[in-house]
């Protein structure tokens, strides 16, 4: 009878351990899903912030260009050959950079 009682106690402990392991496995799956959701939310927030910064920079460049366009036109009218040389130099530099493999 004592052997049967030990066997029953051991089986009940094993059953409890199995239940605990299943519960732990379920909790870990939920945690992994929660971490994935949090990471996705953070990524979306970073993308929105990046888009906002890009919009701000674009706006600043556009404002600067509009403010300095007339000055640039005057310089080109006063020194057209120099303006062409600068444009060709910039084009050559950009071509070299973009064609580089």
Steps between C-alpha positions, in 0.01 A plus 500: 500500500786737574642436153165588343477822703852603386409420140184711521691788660767480231237493223318797648827694521581412139151610393543827688840549336352435154225755566756754619714443190199538271402820681857630471506416129172687446631799695823505296302497175293793625814686607660448160187634331496799735864580431436477126204737529703747706787489251260558211341796679844651569604450138182672378566791736858533373379497140249776574772706669732447204228610258438811709870584503524446125204734449663764720834473319328516163314810610822663624686422177208630297491823703877546467482439125217748456684760709825461304371436148515863396857538627600190305335633184692825531829314543434286193412808293817678612734200449343251258824318410589448864146371567531251213839381626363450852196312365722274288728432797208411724355277228833322454534450875147362535552277194819358647330432832190342348688286247735365762436133570 
